[in-house]
Each structure stands twice: as structure tokens, then as C-alpha cells.
């Protein structure tokens, strides 16, 4: 989903919207966190939580921790943290799906 979806869903405006957009900019730190979480989902967490929805819930909690850290550093309120956590979780899930499709196509 686009960044504007999360801004609208959490009614972010003004400074909060700008902070959220800055947080969502592609950089090495964000990409590494998403990549590491996707790898963890595929290699370790599926064995513990074979249900996709349960695994997503675990990563939503993990995303909340990642988001809280970044929001504290960059400034922003609870809504910014919630929007960023959902954004990260969705990106992780998208990366997992992409990697799964690549593995299926390789066979």
C-alpha cells in the first residue's frame, strides 16, 4: 500500500504526516529491518506459528517495537508510531510473499 493510505487511515496531518513520510523513506536501516524480519519469518517463525495470521501478529508486535524506536528518534506521536508499525508489518509480509513466490518459481 502507498504511504498515503497509512496517513489517511491514521488521520495524520501536518507535522505528524511529515514525520511519518520521513520514516517511510527508503534507507538501509529500514530495508535491513524488513529483510531481517522476512528472513526470520521464513526460517524460524513459520515452524513456531504455522498459521499465517498468527505469524503476522507476532511481526506486528515486533514492528511496533521497531516503530517506537524510530518515532522516538525522529519525533512523533502515538498515531505516527501506529501507522509506521502497520507500514513495516505490511512491508515484511510483502517481502515474505515475494520471496515465497521466487522460491516457487525456481522449482
Long-range contacts (C-beta under 8 A, 24 or more apart in sequence): 1-87, 1-90, 3-87, 6-83, 6-84, 6-86, 6-87, 7-83, 9-83, 9-86, 10-79, 10-80, 10-82, 10-83, 11-79, 12-79, 12-80, 12-83, 15-75, 15-76, 16-76, 16-77, 16-79, 16-80, 19-71, 19-74, 19-75, 19-76, 19-80, 20-76, 20-80, 20-83, 20-84, 22-74, 23-67, 23-70, 23-71, 23-74, 23-76, 23-80, 23-84, 24-84, 24-87, 30-88, 33-66, 33-88, 34-88, 34-91, 34-92, 34-95, 35-95, 37-62, 37-63, 37-88, 37-92, 37-95, 38-92, 38-95, 38-96, 38-99, 41-92, 41-96, 42-96, 42-99, 42-100, 56-89, 56-93, 59-89, 59-92, 59-93, 60-85, 60-86, 60-89, 63-88, 63-89, 63-92
